[in-house]
Amino acid sequence: AETTINLVCAHGMMGSCKQFGGVWEPLADLLAASPSTKMAVWMFDQLGCGRTPGSPSASDFTDIEIERDIAGLITARVGLSKPILFMGHSYAAQTILKLVRDFPDIHKEIRPR
């Protein structure tokens, strides 16, 4: 079935997707198998973290540079045609809040749950 929602998972500062793969990957499989809601789960390493190619330390980047990078990944790879949910671990929760504030096209409406 077609994806109806995208879940973007962001790790905390100095972390990596590899650290959370044991949690996020089974979650992705479970959500993808749901008969009612097909959810695509997206995981990526933030600038200067994990397996980002040739990146210096994450502390070398400003918040807006990290936000801009995430916005670019979402626009280029995830797309904006389906609803996006965000899950941020630790510092990434703040980064995601700033992202949706500074890049309103990424997430047009926030509804607390």
C-alpha positions as CSV (number, residue, x, y, z in Angstrom):
1,A,0.0,0.0,0.0
2,E,1.0,3.6,-0.5
3,T,2.7,5.5,2.2
4,T,0.3,7.9,4.0
5,I,2.5,9.4,6.6
6,N,6.3,10.0,6.9
7,L,8.0,9.7,10.3
8,V,11.3,11.6,10.5
9,C,13.6,10.4,13.4
10,A,16.4,12.6,14.5
11,H,19.1,11.6,17.0
12,G,20.6,13.9,19.7
13,M,23.8,15.8,19.3
14,M,26.9,13.7,18.9
15,G,24.8,10.6,18.3
16,S,24.0,8.7,15.2
17,C,21.3,6.6,13.6
18,K,23.4,3.5,14.3
19,Q,22.9,4.1,18.1
20,F,19.1,4.0,17.7
21,G,18.8,1.4,14.9
22,G,17.9,-1.2,17.4
23,V,14.9,0.8,18.3
24,W,14.0,2.7,15.2
25,E,14.4,-0.1,12.7
26,P,11.9,-2.5,14.4
27,L,9.6,0.5,14.8
28,A,9.9,1.2,11.1
29,D,9.0,-2.4,10.3
30,L,6.0,-2.4,12.6
31,L,4.7,0.9,11.2
32,A,5.2,-0.1,7.6
33,A,3.2,-3.3,8.2
34,S,0.1,-1.5,9.6
35,P,-2.9,-2.3,7.5
36,S,-4.6,1.1,8.2
37,T,-1.7,3.6,8.0
38,K,1.4,3.0,5.9
39,M,4.2,5.0,7.5
40,A,7.6,5.4,6.0
41,V,10.3,5.9,8.6
42,W,13.3,8.1,7.7
43,M,16.5,8.1,9.7
44,F,19.6,10.2,9.0
45,D,22.8,11.3,10.7
46,Q,22.9,15.0,11.5
47,L,25.8,17.2,10.3
48,G,29.1,16.2,11.9
49,C,27.6,13.0,13.4
50,G,27.7,9.4,12.6
51,R,28.4,8.5,9.0
52,T,28.0,12.0,7.4
53,P,30.7,12.1,4.8
54,G,33.7,14.3,5.5
55,S,32.0,16.3,8.2
56,P,33.9,18.0,11.0
57,S,32.5,17.8,14.5
58,A,28.8,18.6,15.1
59,S,29.9,21.4,17.4
60,D,31.3,23.1,14.3
61,F,27.8,23.8,12.9
62,T,25.2,26.3,14.1
63,D,21.6,25.4,14.8
64,I,20.4,27.0,11.6
65,E,22.9,25.1,9.5
66,I,21.7,21.8,11.0
67,E,18.1,22.9,10.5
68,R,18.8,23.8,6.9
69,D,20.5,20.5,6.3
70,I,17.5,18.6,7.7
71,A,15.1,20.7,5.7
72,G,17.1,20.0,2.5
73,L,17.0,16.2,3.3
74,I,13.3,16.3,3.8
75,T,12.6,18.4,0.7
76,A,14.9,16.2,-1.5
77,R,14.3,12.7,-0.2
78,V,11.1,12.6,2.0
79,G,9.0,15.0,0.0
80,L,6.3,17.4,1.2
81,S,3.2,15.7,-0.4
82,K,2.4,13.6,2.6
83,P,2.1,14.5,6.3
84,I,5.3,14.4,8.3
85,L,5.6,13.4,11.9
86,F,8.9,14.1,13.8
87,M,10.5,12.2,16.6
88,G,13.6,13.8,18.1
89,H,15.8,12.3,20.8
90,S,17.4,14.6,23.3
91,Y,18.8,17.8,21.6
92,A,17.1,16.8,18.4
93,A,13.7,17.6,19.9
94,Q,14.7,21.2,20.2
95,T,16.2,21.1,16.7
96,I,12.9,19.8,15.3
97,L,10.9,22.5,17.0
98,K,13.2,25.2,15.6
99,L,13.0,23.5,12.1
100,V,9.3,23.7,12.0
101,R,9.4,27.3,13.2
102,D,12.0,28.4,10.8
103,F,10.9,26.4,7.8
104,P,7.1,26.5,7.8
105,D,6.8,24.7,4.4
106,I,8.2,21.6,6.1
107,H,5.4,21.3,8.6
108,K,2.5,23.6,8.0
109,E,0.5,22.8,11.0
110,I,1.5,21.5,14.4
111,R,-1.1,19.8,16.6
112,P,0.0,18.7,20.1
113,R,-1.0,15.2,21.0
